[in-house]
Amino acid sequence: MVQVGAPEKPVPVHVFSLIMGRRRLAGSLIGGIKETQEMLDFCGQKGIGSDIEVISIDKINEAYERMLVGDVHYRFVIDINSLK
């Protein structure tokens, strides 16, 4: 898990679940809304995009299973229209 931004209250961490599950906890200072908008504007001006695989909500478990076995080549994006 990567914590982006600072939570309002301290977050309890159960270290044993991290150790036994071989999980990692990290933090990132990627910037606020202004910096994010600047980055998106830059990407739009330069034609920079990301490779994605659009899935419907009913495929979420399949996507998760694929992630577990390393069969993910692009970021999964859930089609919001499939939530209706």
Secondary structure, DSSP 4 states (H G I P E B T S, - for coil): -EEES--SSPPP--HHHHHHTT---EEE----HHHHHHHHHHHHHHT----EEEE-GGGHHHHHHHHHTT---SEEEE-GGGG-
